[in-house]
């Protein structure tokens, strides 16, 4: 009977060590997974920040393009108005000479 008890205690100690080893391995895996999760969260945050900056840059580029187009349109419009004024002045001059 004493041998049986000794055998049971020995198996219990072995199983306990195995459980402790498995527990330690799971804790290490958990720590690694938490670290990977933290790294992924930081990467997501960095990408979101970069995305926001790129969107702002794109908005600025669109505005600059709009302003550039507006400047070209303004130049064209000024040219047309100047031509109209010259034509009107020429017509007025012609009317004055015929009077």
N, CA, C and O atoms as a GROMACS GRO file, in nm:
protein
  396
    1UNK      N    1   0.082  -0.118   0.000
    1UNK     CA    2   0.000   0.000   0.000
    1UNK      C    3   0.087   0.125   0.000
    1UNK      O    4   0.055   0.225  -0.064
    2UNK      N    5   0.197   0.116   0.073
    2UNK     CA    6   0.288   0.228   0.080
    2UNK      C    7   0.345   0.259  -0.059
    2UNK      O    8   0.368   0.375  -0.091
    3UNK      N    9   0.368   0.158  -0.140
    3UNK     CA   10   0.420   0.175  -0.275
    3UNK      C   11   0.314   0.243  -0.363
    3UNK      O   12   0.346   0.325  -0.448
    4UNK      N   13   0.189   0.207  -0.340
    4UNK     CA   14   0.082   0.268  -0.418
    4UNK      C   15   0.070   0.418  -0.386
    4UNK      O   16   0.054   0.500  -0.477
    5UNK      N   17   0.078   0.451  -0.262
    5UNK     CA   18   0.070   0.591  -0.221
    5UNK      C   19   0.189   0.668  -0.277
    5UNK      O   20   0.175   0.780  -0.327
    6UNK      N   21   0.306   0.607  -0.268
    6UNK     CA   22   0.426   0.671  -0.321
    6UNK      C   23   0.412   0.691  -0.472
    6UNK      O   24   0.449   0.796  -0.525
    7UNK      N   25   0.359   0.590  -0.540
    7UNK     CA   26   0.337   0.600  -0.685
    7UNK      C   27   0.236   0.710  -0.717
    7UNK      O   28   0.257   0.788  -0.810
    8UNK      N   29   0.126   0.716  -0.642
    8UNK     CA   30   0.024   0.820  -0.662
    8UNK      C   31   0.082   0.959  -0.640
    8UNK      O   32   0.057   1.052  -0.718
    9UNK      N   33   0.159   0.973  -0.535
    9UNK     CA   34   0.221   1.103  -0.504
    9UNK      C   35   0.319   1.140  -0.615
    9UNK      O   36   0.325   1.256  -0.657
   10UNK      N   37   0.394   1.041  -0.662
   10UNK     CA   38   0.491   1.066  -0.769
   10UNK      C   39   0.418   1.111  -0.896
   10UNK      O   40   0.461   1.207  -0.961
   11UNK      N   41   0.310   1.043  -0.933
   11UNK     CA   42   0.233   1.082  -1.052
   11UNK      C   43   0.168   1.219  -1.032
   11UNK      O   44   0.160   1.298  -1.126
   12UNK      N   45   0.122   1.244  -0.911
   12UNK     CA   46   0.061   1.374  -0.882
   12UNK      C   47   0.165   1.485  -0.896
   12UNK      O   48   0.136   1.591  -0.953
   13UNK      N   49   0.286   1.462  -0.846
   13UNK     CA   50   0.392   1.562  -0.860
   13UNK      C   51   0.428   1.583  -1.007
   13UNK      O   52   0.448   1.696  -1.050
   14UNK      N   53   0.435   1.473  -1.083
   14UNK     CA   54   0.467   1.482  -1.225
   14UNK      C   55   0.361   1.563  -1.299
   14UNK      O   56   0.392   1.653  -1.377
   15UNK      N   57   0.237   1.529  -1.275
   15UNK     CA   58   0.127   1.600  -1.340
   15UNK      C   59   0.123   1.747  -1.298
   15UNK      O   60   0.095   1.836  -1.378
   16UNK      N   61   0.151   1.771  -1.172
   16UNK     CA   62   0.153   1.909  -1.122
   16UNK      C   63   0.262   1.988  -1.194
   16UNK      O   64   0.240   2.102  -1.234
   17UNK      N   65   0.380   1.928  -1.209
   17UNK     CA   66   0.490   1.994  -1.281
   17UNK      C   67   0.450   2.020  -1.426
   17UNK      O   68   0.478   2.127  -1.481
   18UNK      N   69   0.385   1.921  -1.488
   18UNK     CA   70   0.340   1.938  -1.626
   18UNK      C   71   0.240   2.053  -1.636
   18UNK      O   72   0.248   2.136  -1.727
   19UNK      N   73   0.148   2.057  -1.543
   19UNK     CA   74   0.050   2.165  -1.544
   19UNK      C   75   0.116   2.301  -1.522
   19UNK      O   76   0.082   2.399  -1.588
   20UNK      N   77   0.212   2.305  -1.429
   20UNK     CA   78   0.284   2.430  -1.406
   20UNK      C   79   0.362   2.473  -1.530
   20UNK      O   80   0.365   2.591  -1.563
   21UNK      N   81   0.424   2.377  -1.598
   21UNK     CA   82   0.498   2.407  -1.720
   21UNK      C   83   0.403   2.458  -1.829
   21UNK      O   84   0.433   2.556  -1.896
   22UNK      N   85   0.290   2.389  -1.846
   22UNK     CA   86   0.191   2.434  -1.944
   22UNK      C   87   0.138   2.574  -1.910
   22UNK      O   88   0.119   2.657  -1.998
   23UNK      N   89   0.115   2.597  -1.782
   23UNK     CA   90   0.067   2.728  -1.738
   23UNK      C   91   0.170   2.836  -1.771
   23UNK      O   92   0.134   2.943  -1.820
   24UNK      N   93   0.296   2.807  -1.744
   24UNK     CA   94   0.403   2.903  -1.773
   24UNK      C   95   0.411   2.930  -1.924
   24UNK      O   96   0.427   3.044  -1.967
   25UNK      N   97   0.399   2.824  -2.006
   25UNK     CA   98   0.401   2.841  -2.151
   25UNK      C   99   0.284   2.926  -2.198
   25UNK      O  100   0.301   3.013  -2.284
   26UNK      N  101   0.168   2.902  -2.143
   26UNK     CA  102   0.049   2.980  -2.181
   26UNK      C  103   0.065   3.126  -2.139
   26UNK      O  104   0.021   3.216  -2.210
   27UNK      N  105   0.125   3.148  -2.025
   27UNK     CA  106   0.148   3.286  -1.982
   27UNK      C  107   0.242   3.358  -2.079
   27UNK      O  108   0.219   3.473  -2.115
   28UNK      N  109   0.349   3.288  -2.121
   28UNK     CA  110   0.443   3.347  -2.216
   28UNK      C  111   0.375   3.374  -2.350
   28UNK      O  112   0.396   3.478  -2.411
   29UNK      N  113   0.293   3.280  -2.394
   29UNK     CA  114   0.218   3.301  -2.518
   29UNK      C  115   0.124   3.421  -2.505
   29UNK      O  116   0.111   3.502  -2.597
   30UNK      N  117   0.061   3.431  -2.390
   30UNK     CA  118  -0.030   3.542  -2.365
   30UNK      C  119   0.045   3.676  -2.369
   30UNK      O  120  -0.003   3.773  -2.427
   31UNK      N  121   0.162   3.679  -2.310
   31UNK     CA  122   0.246   3.800  -2.309
   31UNK      C  123   0.286   3.835  -2.452
   31UNK      O  124   0.281   3.952  -2.491
   32UNK      N  125   0.326   3.734  -2.530
   32UNK     CA  126   0.364   3.760  -2.670
   32UNK      C  127   0.245   3.811  -2.750
   32UNK      O  128   0.258   3.904  -2.830
   33UNK      N  129   0.130   3.750  -2.729
   33UNK     CA  130   0.011   3.794  -2.802
   33UNK      C  131  -0.029   3.936  -2.762
   33UNK      O  132  -0.069   4.015  -2.848
   34UNK      N  133  -0.017   3.968  -2.635
   34UNK     CA  134  -0.046   4.105  -2.590
   34UNK      C  135   0.051   4.204  -2.654
   34UNK      O  136   0.012   4.314  -2.693
   35UNK      N  137   0.177   4.164  -2.663
   35UNK     CA  138   0.278   4.249  -2.726
   35UNK      C  139   0.246   4.270  -2.874
   35UNK      O  140   0.254   4.382  -2.925
   36UNK      N  141   0.209   4.162  -2.942
   36UNK     CA  142   0.173   4.173  -3.084
   36UNK      C  143   0.048   4.260  -3.102
   36UNK      O  144   0.038   4.339  -3.195
   37UNK      N  145  -0.047   4.243  -3.010
   37UNK     CA  146  -0.168   4.325  -3.017
   37UNK      C  147  -0.136   4.472  -2.998
   37UNK      O  148  -0.190   4.558  -3.067
   38UNK      N  149  -0.049   4.501  -2.904
   38UNK     CA  150  -0.008   4.640  -2.880
   38UNK      C  151   0.063   4.697  -3.002
   38UNK      O  152   0.038   4.810  -3.042
   39UNK      N  153   0.153   4.617  -3.063
   39UNK     CA  154   0.224   4.662  -3.182
   39UNK      C  155   0.125   4.689  -3.296
   39UNK      O  156   0.137   4.788  -3.368
   40UNK      N  157   0.028   4.599  -3.311
   40UNK     CA  158  -0.073   4.617  -3.416
   40UNK      C  159  -0.155   4.743  -3.391
   40UNK      O  160  -0.186   4.817  -3.484
   41UNK      N  161  -0.190   4.767  -3.265
   41UNK     CA  162  -0.267   4.887  -3.231
   41UNK      C  163  -0.186   5.013  -3.262
   41UNK      O  164  -0.241   5.111  -3.313
   42UNK      N  165  -0.057   5.011  -3.230
   42UNK     CA  166   0.029   5.126  -3.259
   42UNK      C  167   0.041   5.147  -3.410
   42UNK      O  168   0.038   5.260  -3.459
   43UNK      N  169   0.055   5.036  -3.483
   43UNK     CA  170   0.066   5.046  -3.628
   43UNK      C  171  -0.062   5.104  -3.688
   43UNK      O  172  -0.057   5.187  -3.778
   44UNK      N  173  -0.176   5.058  -3.636
   44UNK     CA  174  -0.304   5.111  -3.684
   44UNK      C  175  -0.313   5.260  -3.655
   44UNK      O  176  -0.356   5.338  -3.740
   45UNK      N  177  -0.273   5.299  -3.535
   45UNK     CA  178  -0.278   5.441  -3.498
   45UNK      C  179  -0.186   5.523  -3.589
   45UNK      O  180  -0.224   5.632  -3.633
   46UNK      N  181  -0.066   5.472  -3.617
   46UNK     CA  182   0.026   5.543  -3.706
   46UNK      C  183  -0.032   5.554  -3.847
   46UNK      O  184  -0.022   5.659  -3.911
   47UNK      N  185  -0.091   5.446  -3.895
   47UNK     CA  186  -0.150   5.448  -4.029
   47UNK      C  187  -0.268   5.544  -4.035
   47UNK      O  188  -0.286   5.614  -4.135
   48UNK      N  189  -0.348   5.547  -3.930
   48UNK     CA  190  -0.461   5.641  -3.928
   48UNK      C  191  -0.411   5.784  -3.928
   48UNK      O  192  -0.467   5.871  -3.995
   49UNK      N  193  -0.305   5.809  -3.852
   49UNK     CA  194  -0.246   5.944  -3.849
   49UNK      C  195  -0.191   5.981  -3.986
   49UNK      O  196  -0.212   6.092  -4.034
   50UNK      N  197  -0.120   5.888  -4.048
   50UNK     CA  198  -0.065   5.913  -4.181
   50UNK      C  199  -0.178   5.935  -4.282
   50UNK      O  200  -0.168   6.021  -4.369
   51UNK      N  201  -0.283   5.856  -4.271
   51UNK     CA  202  -0.398   5.871  -4.360
   51UNK      C  203  -0.460   6.010  -4.345
   51UNK      O  204  -0.494   6.074  -4.444
   52UNK      N  205  -0.474   6.055  -4.221
   52UNK     CA  206  -0.530   6.188  -4.196
   52UNK      C  207  -0.443   6.297  -4.258
   52UNK      O  208  -0.494   6.390  -4.320
   53UNK      N  209  -0.311   6.284  -4.242
   53UNK     CA  210  -0.220   6.382  -4.300
   53UNK      C  211  -0.230   6.382  -4.452
   53UNK      O  212  -0.231   6.488  -4.515
   54UNK      N  213  -0.237   6.262  -4.510
   54UNK     CA  214  -0.248   6.253  -4.656
   54UNK      C  215  -0.379   6.313  -4.706
   54UNK      O  216  -0.383   6.377  -4.810
   55UNK      N  217  -0.487   6.291  -4.631
   55UNK     CA  218  -0.614   6.351  -4.670
   55UNK      C  219  -0.608   6.503  -4.662
   55UNK      O  220  -0.661   6.572  -4.749
   56UNK      N  221  -0.541   6.555  -4.559
   56UNK     CA  222  -0.525   6.700  -4.548
   56UNK      C  223  -0.442   6.754  -4.664
   56UNK      O  224  -0.474   6.857  -4.722
   57UNK      N  225  -0.333   6.683  -4.696
   57UNK     CA  226  -0.249   6.725  -4.808
   57UNK      C  227  -0.329   6.723  -4.938
   57UNK      O  228  -0.316   6.814  -5.021
   58UNK      N  229  -0.410   6.621  -4.956
   58UNK     CA  230  -0.492   6.611  -5.077
   58UNK      C  231  -0.591   6.728  -5.083
   58UNK      O  232  -0.611   6.788  -5.189
   59UNK      N  233  -0.652   6.760  -4.969
   59UNK     CA  234  -0.744   6.874  -4.966
   59UNK      C  235  -0.672   7.003  -5.001
   59UNK      O  236  -0.726   7.088  -5.073
   60UNK      N  237  -0.550   7.019  -4.950
   60UNK     CA  238  -0.471   7.139  -4.981
   60UNK      C  239  -0.437   7.143  -5.130
   60UNK      O  240  -0.444   7.249  -5.192
   61UNK      N  241  -0.401   7.028  -5.186
   61UNK     CA  242  -0.370   7.024  -5.328
   61UNK      C  243  -0.493   7.057  -5.413
   61UNK      O  244  -0.483   7.128  -5.513
   62UNK      N  245  -0.607   7.006  -5.373
   62UNK     CA  246  -0.730   7.038  -5.445
   62UNK      C  247  -0.758   7.187  -5.440
   62UNK      O  248  -0.795   7.247  -5.540
   63UNK      N  249  -0.739   7.246  -5.322
   63UNK     CA  250  -0.763   7.389  -5.307
   63UNK      C  251  -0.664   7.469  -5.392
   63UNK      O  252  -0.701   7.567  -5.456
   64UNK      N  253  -0.538   7.427  -5.391
   64UNK     CA  254  -0.437   7.497  -5.472
   64UNK      C  255  -0.471   7.486  -5.619
   64UNK      O  256  -0.459   7.583  -5.694
   65UNK      N  257  -0.514   7.369  -5.662
   65UNK     CA  258  -0.552   7.349  -5.802
   65UNK      C  259  -0.672   7.437  -5.836
   65UNK      O  260  -0.678   7.497  -5.944
   66UNK      N  261  -0.767   7.443  -5.745
   66UNK     CA  262  -0.885   7.528  -5.767
   66UNK      C  263  -0.844   7.674  -5.779
   66UNK      O  264  -0.891   7.746  -5.867
   67UNK      N  265  -0.756   7.717  -5.688
   67UNK     CA  266  -0.710   7.857  -5.692
   67UNK      C  267  -0.632   7.884  -5.820
   67UNK      O  268  -0.646   7.990  -5.880
   68UNK      N  269  -0.551   7.788  -5.862
   68UNK     CA  270  -0.475   7.803  -5.986
   68UNK      C  271  -0.569   7.814  -6.105
   68UNK      O  272  -0.550   7.897  -6.193
   69UNK      N  273  -0.672   7.728  -6.106
   69UNK     CA  274  -0.770   7.736  -6.214
   69UNK      C  275  -0.846   7.868  -6.207
   69UNK      O  276  -0.876   7.928  -6.310
   70UNK      N  277  -0.876   7.913  -6.088
   70UNK     CA  278  -0.947   8.040  -6.071
   70UNK      C  279  -0.861   8.155  -6.123
   70UNK      O  280  -0.911   8.248  -6.186
   71UNK      N  281  -0.729   8.148  -6.094
   71UNK     CA  282  -0.638   8.253  -6.144
   71UNK      C  283  -0.637   8.253  -6.296
   71UNK      O  284  -0.642   8.359  -6.358
   72UNK      N  285  -0.629   8.134  -6.357
   72UNK     CA  286  -0.631   8.126  -6.504
   72UNK      C  287  -0.762   8.180  -6.558
   72UNK      O  288  -0.763   8.255  -6.656
   73UNK      N  289  -0.872   8.143  -6.495
   73UNK     CA  290  -1.003   8.194  -6.539
   73UNK      C  291  -1.010   8.345  -6.525
   73UNK      O  292  -1.064   8.414  -6.612
   74UNK      N  293  -0.954   8.396  -6.416
   74UNK     CA  294  -0.955   8.541  -6.394
   74UNK      C  295  -0.872   8.609  -6.502
   74UNK      O  296  -0.912   8.713  -6.554
   75UNK      N  297  -0.757   8.553  -6.536
   75UNK     CA  298  -0.673   8.613  -6.639
   75UNK      C  299  -0.747   8.614  -6.773
   75UNK      O  300  -0.744   8.713  -6.846
   76UNK      N  301  -0.811   8.503  -6.804
   76UNK     CA  302  -0.887   8.496  -6.929
   76UNK      C  303  -1.001   8.597  -6.928
   76UNK      O  304  -1.026   8.667  -7.027
   77UNK      N  305  -1.070   8.605  -6.815
   77UNK     CA  306  -1.182   8.698  -6.805
   77UNK      C  307  -1.133   8.842  -6.817
   77UNK      O  308  -1.198   8.922  -6.884
   78UNK      N  309  -1.022   8.876  -6.754
   78UNK     CA  310  -0.967   9.011  -6.766
   78UNK      C  311  -0.929   9.041  -6.910
   78UNK      O  312  -0.951   9.152  -6.959
   79UNK      N  313  -0.873   8.941  -6.976
   79UNK     CA  314  -0.838   8.959  -7.118
   79UNK      C  315  -0.962   8.987  -7.202
   79UNK      O  316  -0.960   9.074  -7.289
   80UNK      N  317  -1.068   8.913  -7.177
   80UNK     CA  318  -1.193   8.933  -7.252
   80UNK      C  319  -1.251   9.072  -7.223
   80UNK      O  320  -1.296   9.142  -7.314
   81UNK      N  321  -1.250   9.109  -7.095
   81UNK     CA  322  -1.304   9.241  -7.058
   81UNK      C  323  -1.220   9.351  -7.123
   81UNK      O  324  -1.275   9.449  -7.174
   82UNK      N  325  -1.089   9.336  -7.121
   82UNK     CA  326  -1.002   9.437  -7.184
   82UNK      C  327  -1.031   9.447  -7.333
   82UNK      O  328  -1.036   9.558  -7.388
   83UNK      N  329  -1.050   9.333  -7.399
   83UNK     CA  330  -1.082   9.334  -7.542
   83UNK      C  331  -1.216   9.403  -7.566
   83UNK      O  332  -1.230   9.481  -7.660
   84UNK      N  333  -1.316   9.375  -7.481
   84UNK     CA  334  -1.447   9.440  -7.495
   84UNK      C  335  -1.434   9.590  -7.478
   84UNK      O  336  -1.494   9.667  -7.553
   85UNK      N  337  -1.357   9.632  -7.378
   85UNK     CA  338  -1.339   9.776  -7.353
   85UNK      C  339  -1.272   9.841  -7.474
   85UNK      O  340  -1.312   9.950  -7.515
   86UNK      N  341  -1.171   9.775  -7.531
   86UNK     CA  342  -1.105   9.831  -7.650
   86UNK      C  343  -1.204   9.840  -7.767
   86UNK      O  344  -1.207   9.939  -7.840
   87UNK      N  345  -1.284   9.733  -7.782
   87UNK     CA  346  -1.385   9.736  -7.890
   87UNK      C  347  -1.485   9.849  -7.868
   87UNK      O  348  -1.521   9.920  -7.963
   88UNK      N  349  -1.530   9.866  -7.745
   88UNK     CA  350  -1.625   9.974  -7.714
   88UNK      C  351  -1.561  10.109  -7.738
   88UNK      O  352  -1.623  10.199  -7.796
   89UNK      N  353  -1.435  10.125  -7.694
   89UNK     CA  354  -1.365  10.251  -7.718
   89UNK      C  355  -1.352  10.278  -7.868
   89UNK      O  356  -1.370  10.391  -7.912
   90UNK      N  357  -1.321  10.176  -7.946
   90UNK     CA  358  -1.308  10.190  -8.091
   90UNK      C  359  -1.444  10.231  -8.152
   90UNK      O  360  -1.451  10.317  -8.240
   91UNK      N  361  -1.550  10.165  -8.103
   91UNK     CA  362  -1.684  10.200  -8.154
   91UNK      C  363  -1.720  10.344  -8.119
   91UNK      O  364  -1.774  10.416  -8.202
   92UNK      N  365  -1.689  10.386  -7.997
   92UNK     CA  366  -1.717  10.525  -7.956
   92UNK      C  367  -1.638  10.621  -8.042
   92UNK      O  368  -1.689  10.725  -8.085
   93UNK      N  369  -1.512  10.586  -8.067
   93UNK     CA  370  -1.429  10.673  -8.152
   93UNK      C  371  -1.486  10.681  -8.293
   93UNK      O  372  -1.486  10.788  -8.354
   94UNK      N  373  -1.534  10.571  -8.344
   94UNK     CA  374  -1.594  10.571  -8.479
   94UNK      C  375  -1.722  10.654  -8.482
   94UNK      O  376  -1.748  10.726  -8.578
   95UNK      N  377  -1.802  10.644  -8.374
   95UNK     CA  378  -1.926  10.723  -8.367
   95UNK      C  379  -1.893  10.872  -8.361
   95UNK      O  380  -1.962  10.953  -8.423
   96UNK      N  381  -1.791  10.909  -8.289
   96UNK     CA  382  -1.753  11.049  -8.277
   96UNK      C  383  -1.704  11.104  -8.411
   96UNK      O  384  -1.728  11.220  -8.442
   97UNK      N  385  -1.635  11.023  -8.488
   97UNK     CA  386  -1.584  11.069  -8.617
   97UNK      C  387  -1.693  11.084  -8.720
   97UNK      O  388  -1.680  11.162  -8.814
   98UNK      N  389  -1.801  11.008  -8.704
   98UNK     CA  390  -1.911  11.017  -8.800
   98UNK      C  391  -2.006  11.130  -8.761
   98UNK      O  392  -2.091  11.164  -8.843
   99UNK      N  393  -1.997  11.185  -8.653
   99UNK     CA  394  -2.087  11.294  -8.610
   99UNK      C  395  -2.047  11.421  -8.666
   99UNK      O  396  -2.112  11.523  -8.641
   0.00000   0.00000   0.00000
